[in-house]
Amino acid sequence: MTTGLGIEERLAQGVVLGAEGYVFELERRGYIKAGPYVPEVVLDFPDAVRQLHREFLRAGADVMVALTYYAHREKLRHVGRENDLEAMNRAAVRLAREVAQEGGALVAGNVCNTWSYDPADPATSATVRAQYTEQLGWAVDEGVDFVISETNDYLGEALIALEVIQELGLPSMVTLASTQPETTRDGYDYVEACRILADHGATIVGLNCDRGPATMLPLLERIRATVDCAVAAQPVPYRTSPAMPTMESLRADGVDRVFPLALEPFSCTRFDMAAFAGAARELGVNYVGVCCGGAPHQVRAMAEALGRQVPASKYAPAMDLHPILGVAGVAADANVLAAWNVAG
Ligand SMILES: [Zn+2]
């Protein structure tokens, strides 16, 4: 892995591999409460955050993203931890930096949709700006290489984040969530919204969250054809379809509510995510990653699909050594092979 290069230099050299999904993964591991999804884990169990950063790093991620998703004033107030706001934001960047240094990765500050923004109420713009300014002020203080503003469902809110990032003099990656089928919540076609962000000087524009690979790729192709700057794609690793284009719209027989706690039947395999990484690179996507639901085994498969050997590749599958499925297993009893659904 190259070291000492900033995000723009790395993008110029080839695809940058991202990895997110910290909130979902740490919720599965018992360290974050589903519902509020506030990253209290940063202060309560810093080792759990450190460990997941390290797993993504070993899987090949080029960027350690500070776990400040939803660590803004509005959200912390909901869980009674407003007084921990500064400590949580600073600690998140420190944890990301500590692990990034183990493998020459970049550190990204992170802001997201605030749920405070209302395009019909101009006063909310100031509230949003104040939240981003304080969060990113602490991030810059602790040391970040660039900032990711993500899961933006309003173009207007994304533009506020972009301005704050630019005022801090940092490269910006601004990605839109795409919960709604056609447009942002303030009514912009996703491709047009990316064009506007690019015109305002964003370093990287694109999409994250909500859509799985199958329903994000067609939009990415149009975005790539429209903007000249770098394009980012961080889908959720779920098998969405034209009829159910987002993870929120997935429905399964016998399941009351698939999103967000019963998504497993729709999980992409590591092979699906490897195929996505290759397809995104083919389209000319520059920053390829994963969002909610992503896990290290998928990131390693993506890295390897991009032609890389990463630390975790040491333990990549070696099915030839499997007792039944491997070469030696071919000689096994025909009944055993039939039971395992493999040909002898
Ligand atoms: Zn997500």
Boltz pocket constraint, residues with backbone or C-beta under 6 A from the ligand:
constraints:
  - pocket:
      binder: B
      contacts: [[A, 151], [A, 208], [A, 209], [A, 210], [A, 236], [A, 291], [A, 292]]
      max_distance: 6.0
